[in-house]
Amino acid sequence: MTWRGHRHLFARIALTALASAAPACLLTATPEELLSGGYRDAGRSADAGSTDATTGDQRLVDRAGQDRVQDDTHGADAFVADVEVADRATSDVDTNDVESADQAPGVDSMPGVDRAVADSAVADSTAADSARVDANPGDAGAPLPLSCASSSTLEALVACIVSHMPRSGTGYFVAPSTAERSAWVNEVGNMLGGTCSPALPAALRDVAERFTLVDTDNSKSYCGLVEAGDANGNGWFDRGWGAVVVDPNATRELSHQAPHPLADLTTESQAVTIFKRTASRSFVLAGAHRDASSVTSACQSAYTISDVTHNANTMFQAAVEALLAHYAASPFTVIQWHGMGTSCTTIDVFLSHGSSSALNGDAISVLRTNTIAAHPGWLVETPLTDSCSLAATTNVQGRLLNGVPAAQVCATAASTYSQRFISAEQHSNFRAPLDWVVPVEATWP
């Protein structure tokens, strides 16, 4: 067993003792749930759409405290297990985002998340960790410490990635260098062109890995580029860069994206399942909670650098640039799946093109019509039918896809829209992936 495995064993023993001694009103999670991040406070609702009541001032204090814990434990491996367990148990309880204020429940209470999938992801990750060999981490056949390459399905892959994803306030997010970012754009472009070689350039090989995944549900092969580095051995990805998956045999030129995993609950599993079930071309996943870092974004100062929809220097934005370069003038559509917390409470779903305007016959209008046809009771709106403020007008991917030059997306709003970008804001009860398969297929037959 590796040292990391021993630390988890010791943590499990300690948590078992804690669970037996703690009052029921304070602790309602099993040791397994704590280790996997599935903590539930008995005083909070386990509903995925509930809103954290923590005030802004309290949140800053909490985040500062977490940053101090992180700083104090750098280089002190003996304390990593304690910090890791505490982070996994509490890091997502203080979510109170601008666009989404979802509260993180345990795995068992997440709508659309199969506990078996989560358990399979843990087993897959453990197997990859056990298979690690003493070789150059960039060599083919030598998995990086947090490899998810042995995942059996796309859903298990995403569950594995999310299990190692930096949580809110942990401070684990590193903006890519110019060379790293350029390499990511090139390698995603190669994947879209049909290449899935495990060999990566020097700028990426110690941080990420590329592999072919054969999904046991449908026997299809997918190409994945996924962060997997963990140089300090704390169980979290080092950079928070995320993942890109490409279907080389896709029948729809759609890219399903989850820019706010963990914060917009279950949208990561929703996006990957819709991608898979609709035979779409690509899936793009952000690599950290949107508030993993407390550093203000130089791109848009109301947000942190780990919020990929408001920071252009991320691998998420790089992946969208690769999509734009690959398709050039050919048609394609990006659909970002978001969660609404306390905003726009009189409706269920709000669709926009990254613009506060829309016309009849636009892609969002057609998607709205098809969604209502499939779910007559849903209140699905667009800027043409409702005044909801979540029109994604400051979203840097939306601005890029709507024609704003890449160097200007931080400060320049789009003057028009291309219909290449769709933002789907959803309340918690409207994120079941299978509910969206028929509307998506009908809109892009």
C-alpha positions as CSV (number, residue, x, y, z in Angstrom):
1,M,0.0,0.0,0.0
2,T,1.4,3.5,-0.9
3,W,1.9,6.2,1.8
4,R,-1.2,7.9,0.4
5,G,-3.1,4.7,0.9
6,H,-1.9,4.4,4.6
7,R,-3.0,8.0,5.2
8,H,-6.5,7.3,4.0
9,L,-6.6,4.1,6.1
10,F,-5.6,6.1,9.2
11,A,-8.1,8.8,8.4
12,R,-10.9,6.2,8.0
13,I,-10.0,4.7,11.4
14,A,-10.1,8.2,13.0
15,L,-13.3,9.1,11.3
16,T,-15.0,5.9,12.5
17,A,-14.1,6.8,16.0
18,L,-15.4,10.3,15.5
19,A,-18.7,9.1,14.0
20,S,-19.3,6.9,17.0
21,A,-18.6,9.7,19.5
22,A,-20.1,12.8,17.8
23,P,-23.7,13.8,18.6
24,A,-26.1,13.0,15.8
25,C,-27.1,16.7,15.5
26,L,-23.5,17.5,14.4
27,L,-22.5,14.7,12.2
28,T,-24.7,12.7,9.8
29,A,-22.1,11.3,7.5
30,T,-20.4,7.9,7.5
31,P,-16.5,7.8,7.4
32,E,-16.8,6.7,3.8
33,E,-18.9,9.8,2.9
34,L,-16.5,12.1,4.7
35,L,-13.6,10.6,2.8
36,S,-15.4,11.1,-0.5
37,G,-16.6,14.6,0.3
38,G,-20.2,13.5,1.1
39,Y,-20.7,15.5,4.3
40,R,-24.2,16.6,5.2
41,D,-24.9,19.1,8.1
42,A,-28.0,18.0,9.9
43,G,-29.0,21.7,10.2
44,R,-29.0,22.1,6.4
45,S,-31.3,20.8,3.7
46,A,-29.8,18.1,1.6
47,D,-31.7,19.3,-1.5
48,A,-29.3,20.1,-4.3
49,G,-31.0,23.5,-4.9
50,S,-30.9,24.8,-1.4
51,T,-29.0,28.0,-0.7
52,D,-26.2,28.4,1.9
53,A,-27.1,31.1,4.4
54,T,-23.5,32.1,5.1
55,T,-23.0,35.8,4.7
56,G,-20.3,37.3,2.5
57,D,-18.2,38.4,5.5
58,Q,-18.4,35.0,7.1
59,R,-17.5,33.4,3.8
60,L,-14.3,35.5,3.6
61,V,-13.4,34.5,7.1
62,D,-13.9,30.9,6.3
63,R,-11.8,31.1,3.2
64,A,-9.0,32.9,5.0
65,G,-9.0,30.2,7.6
66,Q,-8.8,27.5,5.0
67,D,-5.9,29.3,3.3
68,R,-4.1,29.5,6.6
69,V,-4.5,25.8,7.1
70,Q,-3.1,25.2,3.7
71,D,-0.1,27.5,4.2
72,D,0.7,26.0,7.6
73,T,0.7,22.5,6.2
74,H,2.9,23.0,3.2
75,G,5.9,20.7,3.5
76,A,4.4,18.9,6.6
77,D,3.2,15.6,5.2
78,A,2.2,14.3,8.6
79,F,-0.7,16.7,8.7
80,V,-1.9,16.2,5.1
81,A,-4.4,13.4,6.0
82,D,-6.1,15.6,8.6
83,V,-6.3,18.7,6.3
84,E,-7.5,16.5,3.4
85,V,-10.3,15.0,5.4
86,A,-11.4,18.4,6.7
87,D,-11.3,19.9,3.3
88,R,-13.3,17.1,1.7
89,A,-15.9,17.3,4.5
90,T,-16.4,21.1,4.6
91,S,-15.1,22.8,1.5
92,D,-18.3,23.1,-0.4
93,V,-20.6,24.0,2.5
94,D,-19.9,27.8,2.1
95,T,-21.0,28.1,-1.6
96,N,-22.9,31.3,-2.3
97,D,-22.1,32.1,-5.9
98,V,-23.4,35.0,-8.0
99,E,-25.1,32.9,-10.6
100,S,-25.6,29.7,-8.5
101,A,-26.0,29.2,-4.8
102,D,-26.3,25.4,-4.7
103,Q,-25.3,23.5,-1.5
104,A,-23.3,20.3,-1.9
105,P,-25.1,17.2,-0.4
106,G,-23.8,13.8,0.0
107,V,-23.4,11.5,-3.1
108,D,-26.5,9.6,-2.2
109,S,-28.7,12.7,-2.2
110,M,-27.4,14.1,-5.5
111,P,-30.1,13.9,-8.2
112,G,-28.8,12.1,-11.3
113,V,-25.6,10.7,-9.5
114,D,-25.5,7.0,-9.2
115,R,-23.7,5.9,-6.0
116,A,-22.4,2.8,-7.9
117,V,-20.8,5.2,-10.4
118,A,-19.1,7.1,-7.6
119,D,-17.9,3.9,-6.0
120,S,-16.6,2.7,-9.3
121,A,-14.7,5.9,-9.8
122,V,-13.0,5.5,-6.5
123,A,-12.1,1.9,-7.3
124,D,-10.8,3.0,-10.8
125,S,-8.6,5.7,-9.2
126,T,-7.2,3.3,-6.6
127,A,-6.3,0.8,-9.3
128,A,-4.5,3.5,-11.3
129,D,-2.6,4.6,-8.2
130,S,-1.6,1.0,-7.4
131,A,-0.4,0.5,-11.0
132,R,2.0,3.5,-10.9
133,V,5.6,2.7,-11.8
134,D,8.9,4.4,-11.2
135,A,9.3,6.0,-14.6
136,N,9.2,9.4,-16.2
137,P,5.6,10.5,-15.5
138,G,5.2,11.7,-19.1
139,D,6.0,8.3,-20.6
140,A,3.2,6.3,-22.1
141,G,2.1,3.5,-19.7
142,A,3.2,5.4,-16.6
143,P,0.1,6.9,-15.0
144,L,0.4,10.1,-13.2
145,P,-0.5,10.0,-9.5
146,L,-4.2,10.9,-9.9
147,S,-4.8,9.0,-13.1
148,C,-8.5,8.4,-14.0
149,A,-7.5,6.5,-17.2
150,S,-8.8,3.2,-16.0
151,S,-12.4,4.4,-15.7
152,S,-14.9,2.1,-17.3
153,T,-17.5,4.7,-18.4
154,L,-17.6,8.4,-19.1
155,E,-19.7,8.9,-16.0
156,A,-17.1,7.1,-13.9
157,L,-14.4,9.2,-15.5
158,V,-16.1,12.4,-14.5
159,A,-16.8,11.1,-11.0
160,C,-13.1,10.2,-10.6
161,I,-12.0,13.7,-11.8
162,V,-14.4,15.4,-9.5
163,S,-13.2,13.4,-6.5
164,H,-9.7,15.0,-6.9
165,M,-10.9,18.5,-7.9
166,P,-9.9,21.4,-5.7
167,R,-12.8,22.5,-3.6
168,S,-13.9,26.0,-2.7
169,G,-11.4,28.0,-0.7
170,T,-8.6,25.4,-1.0
171,G,-6.3,27.7,-3.0
172,Y,-5.4,25.0,-5.5
173,F,-5.6,26.7,-8.9
174,V,-2.7,27.6,-11.1
175,A,-3.1,29.7,-14.3
176,P,-1.3,28.1,-17.2
177,S,1.8,29.7,-18.7
178,T,1.8,30.8,-22.3
179,A,3.6,27.6,-23.4
180,E,1.2,25.4,-21.4
181,R,-1.8,27.1,-22.8
182,S,-0.6,27.0,-26.3
183,A,0.2,23.3,-26.0
184,W,-3.3,22.6,-24.6
185,V,-4.9,24.4,-27.6
186,N,-2.8,22.4,-30.0
187,E,-3.5,19.0,-28.4
188,V,-7.2,19.6,-28.2
189,G,-7.1,20.6,-31.9
190,N,-5.2,17.3,-32.6
191,M,-7.9,15.3,-30.8
192,L,-10.7,17.0,-32.8
193,G,-8.7,16.1,-35.9
194,G,-8.7,12.4,-34.9
195,T,-5.4,12.0,-33.0
196,C,-5.3,10.3,-29.6
197,S,-1.7,9.5,-29.0
198,P,-0.7,9.3,-25.3
199,A,2.5,11.3,-26.1
200,L,2.2,14.9,-24.9
201,P,4.6,17.8,-25.3
202,A,7.0,18.7,-22.4
203,A,4.7,21.6,-21.3
204,L,2.0,19.1,-20.4
205,R,3.4,15.7,-19.8
206,D,4.0,16.0,-16.0
207,V,0.5,17.5,-15.5
208,A,-1.9,15.7,-17.8
209,E,-2.4,12.5,-19.7
210,R,-4.2,11.6,-22.9
211,F,-5.8,8.2,-23.3
212,T,-8.5,6.2,-25.1
213,L,-11.5,5.2,-23.0
214,V,-13.8,2.5,-24.2
215,D,-17.1,3.0,-22.5
216,T,-18.6,-0.3,-21.3
217,D,-22.2,1.1,-21.7
218,N,-22.0,1.6,-25.4
219,S,-18.7,0.0,-26.5
220,K,-17.6,3.4,-28.1
221,S,-14.1,4.8,-27.9
222,Y,-13.5,8.3,-26.6
223,C,-10.3,10.3,-26.4
224,G,-9.6,12.1,-23.2
225,L,-7.1,14.8,-22.2
226,V,-7.2,15.0,-18.4
227,E,-5.2,16.6,-15.6
228,A,-3.7,13.9,-13.4
229,G,-0.7,15.5,-11.6
230,D,-0.3,15.6,-7.8
231,A,3.3,16.5,-7.1
232,N,2.7,17.2,-3.3
233,G,0.7,14.0,-2.8
234,N,-2.3,15.7,-1.1
235,G,-5.0,14.0,-3.3
236,W,-6.0,17.2,-5.2
237,F,-5.0,18.1,-8.7
238,D,-2.1,20.5,-8.7
239,R,-3.4,23.0,-11.3
240,G,-7.2,22.8,-11.5
241,W,-7.1,22.6,-15.4
242,G,-9.9,20.1,-16.0
243,A,-10.5,17.8,-19.0
244,V,-11.6,17.5,-22.6
245,V,-13.2,14.4,-24.1
246,V,-13.7,13.9,-27.9
247,D,-15.9,11.4,-29.7
248,P,-14.2,10.7,-33.0
249,N,-17.4,9.1,-34.3
250,A,-19.8,11.8,-33.3
251,T,-22.9,12.6,-35.4
252,R,-23.6,16.0,-33.9
253,E,-21.2,18.9,-33.9
254,L,-22.1,19.9,-30.3
255,S,-19.8,20.6,-27.4
256,H,-21.3,20.0,-24.0
257,Q,-19.6,21.9,-21.2
258,A,-19.6,22.1,-17.4
259,P,-17.8,25.3,-16.4
260,H,-18.9,25.2,-12.7
261,P,-18.5,21.6,-11.3
262,L,-19.1,21.3,-7.6
263,A,-20.7,24.8,-7.5
264,D,-23.5,24.1,-9.9
265,L,-24.4,20.7,-8.5
266,T,-24.5,17.7,-10.8
267,T,-24.0,19.8,-14.0
268,E,-20.7,17.9,-14.6
269,S,-22.5,14.5,-14.7
270,Q,-25.4,16.0,-16.6
271,A,-23.2,17.4,-19.3
272,V,-21.1,14.3,-19.9
273,T,-24.2,12.0,-20.0
274,I,-26.0,14.3,-22.6
275,F,-22.7,14.4,-24.6
276,K,-22.6,10.6,-24.6
277,R,-26.3,9.9,-25.2
278,T,-26.6,12.4,-28.1
279,A,-23.4,11.3,-29.9
280,S,-22.0,14.8,-29.7
281,R,-18.4,15.8,-30.6
282,S,-16.9,17.1,-27.4
283,F,-17.2,17.5,-23.6
284,V,-15.3,20.2,-21.7
285,L,-15.0,20.2,-17.9
286,A,-13.5,22.9,-15.7
287,G,-10.9,21.6,-13.3
288,A,-11.8,23.2,-9.9
289,H,-14.6,24.8,-8.0
290,R,-15.2,28.3,-9.3
291,D,-14.0,29.7,-5.9
292,A,-11.1,27.3,-5.4
293,S,-8.8,30.3,-5.5
294,S,-9.3,33.6,-3.6
295,V,-7.1,35.5,-6.0
296,T,-9.1,38.1,-7.9
297,S,-9.3,37.7,-11.7
298,A,-7.5,40.3,-13.6
299,C,-9.9,39.6,-16.4
300,Q,-13.1,40.4,-14.5
301,S,-12.5,41.7,-11.0
302,A,-15.8,40.6,-9.5
303,Y,-14.7,37.0,-9.8
304,T,-11.7,34.8,-8.9
305,I,-9.1,33.3,-11.3
306,S,-10.6,29.8,-10.9
307,D,-14.0,30.9,-12.3
308,V,-13.4,29.9,-15.9
309,T,-16.4,31.8,-17.3
310,H,-14.8,35.1,-16.1
311,N,-11.1,34.4,-16.7
312,A,-9.6,34.0,-20.2
313,N,-6.3,32.6,-19.0
314,T,-7.6,29.0,-18.3
315,M,-7.4,25.7,-20.0
316,F,-11.2,25.8,-20.3
317,Q,-11.0,28.9,-22.5
318,A,-8.1,27.4,-24.4
319,A,-10.3,24.4,-25.2
320,V,-13.0,26.7,-26.6
321,E,-10.3,28.5,-28.7
322,A,-9.3,25.1,-30.1
323,L,-12.9,24.4,-31.0
324,L,-13.2,27.7,-32.8
325,A,-10.0,27.1,-34.7
326,H,-11.0,23.6,-35.6
327,Y,-14.4,24.4,-37.0
328,A,-13.5,27.8,-38.6
329,A,-16.5,28.7,-40.7
330,S,-18.2,25.3,-40.3
331,P,-21.3,25.1,-38.0
332,F,-21.0,23.9,-34.4
333,T,-22.7,24.8,-31.1
334,V,-21.4,25.0,-27.5
335,I,-23.9,24.3,-24.8
336,Q,-22.9,25.2,-21.3
337,W,-24.9,23.6,-18.5
338,H,-25.3,25.9,-15.5
339,G,-27.2,25.8,-12.2
340,M,-29.5,28.6,-10.8
341,G,-29.6,29.1,-7.1
342,T,-31.9,31.9,-5.9
343,S,-32.0,33.8,-9.2
344,C,-35.1,33.9,-11.5
345,T,-37.3,31.9,-9.1
346,T,-40.5,32.2,-11.2
347,I,-39.0,30.0,-14.0
348,D,-37.4,26.6,-14.3
349,V,-34.8,27.0,-17.1
350,F,-33.4,30.1,-18.8
351,L,-31.7,29.8,-22.2
352,S,-29.6,32.5,-23.8
353,H,-27.0,33.0,-26.5
354,G,-24.8,35.1,-24.3
355,S,-26.9,38.1,-25.2
356,S,-29.9,39.9,-23.6
357,S,-31.7,39.7,-26.9
358,A,-33.1,36.9,-29.0
359,L,-35.3,36.3,-32.1
360,N,-37.9,33.7,-33.0
361,G,-36.2,30.9,-34.9
362,D,-32.9,31.2,-33.0
363,A,-31.4,28.0,-31.7
364,I,-32.5,28.8,-28.2
365,S,-36.0,29.4,-29.3
366,V,-36.1,26.0,-31.1
367,L,-34.5,24.3,-28.1
368,R,-37.1,25.9,-25.8
369,T,-40.0,24.7,-28.0
370,N,-38.6,21.2,-28.1
371,T,-38.0,21.1,-24.3
372,I,-41.5,22.2,-23.6
373,A,-42.8,19.6,-26.0
374,A,-41.0,16.9,-24.1
375,H,-41.9,18.4,-20.7
376,P,-45.1,20.4,-20.9
377,G,-45.0,21.4,-17.3
378,W,-41.6,23.1,-17.4
379,L,-41.3,26.9,-17.5
380,V,-38.5,27.3,-20.0
381,E,-37.7,30.9,-21.1
382,T,-35.3,33.0,-23.2
383,P,-34.6,36.7,-23.3
384,L,-37.4,36.9,-25.8
385,T,-39.9,35.6,-23.3
386,D,-38.6,36.6,-19.8
387,S,-36.4,39.3,-18.1
388,C,-34.2,36.9,-16.2
389,S,-30.8,38.5,-15.7
390,L,-28.7,35.4,-16.3
391,A,-28.1,36.0,-20.0
392,A,-24.3,35.2,-19.8
393,T,-23.4,38.5,-21.3
394,T,-20.0,38.6,-19.4
395,N,-19.2,35.0,-20.1
396,V,-15.8,35.0,-21.8
397,Q,-16.5,31.8,-23.8
398,G,-19.8,33.3,-25.0
399,R,-18.1,36.5,-26.0
400,L,-15.4,34.7,-27.9
401,L,-18.0,32.5,-29.8
402,N,-20.1,35.6,-30.5
403,G,-17.2,37.3,-32.4
404,V,-15.2,39.2,-29.8
405,P,-11.4,38.8,-30.4
406,A,-9.7,36.5,-27.9
407,A,-7.6,39.3,-26.6
408,Q,-10.6,41.5,-25.8
409,V,-13.1,39.1,-24.2
410,C,-12.5,40.3,-20.7
411,A,-13.7,43.8,-21.2
412,T,-15.6,43.9,-24.4
413,A,-19.2,42.8,-24.7
414,A,-20.4,41.1,-27.9
415,S,-22.4,43.4,-30.2
416,T,-24.3,40.6,-31.7
417,Y,-24.6,36.8,-31.3
418,S,-23.6,33.9,-33.6
419,Q,-25.9,31.2,-32.2
420,R,-22.7,29.1,-31.6
421,F,-23.0,29.6,-27.9
422,I,-25.9,28.6,-25.6
423,S,-26.1,29.0,-21.8
424,A,-28.6,26.8,-20.1
425,E,-29.4,28.0,-16.5
426,Q,-31.4,25.5,-14.6
427,H,-32.9,25.1,-11.1
428,S,-32.0,21.9,-9.3
429,N,-35.0,19.7,-10.3
430,F,-34.4,20.3,-14.0
431,R,-30.8,18.9,-14.4
432,A,-31.6,15.2,-15.0
433,P,-29.5,14.4,-18.1
434,L,-32.0,12.0,-19.7
435,D,-34.7,14.8,-19.6
436,W,-32.6,16.7,-22.1
437,V,-31.6,14.0,-24.6
438,V,-34.8,14.2,-26.7
439,P,-34.9,18.1,-26.8
440,V,-31.3,18.2,-27.8
441,E,-31.7,15.5,-30.5
442,A,-34.8,17.3,-31.9
443,T,-33.0,20.6,-32.0
444,W,-30.0,19.2,-33.8
445,P,-31.3,16.2,-35.7
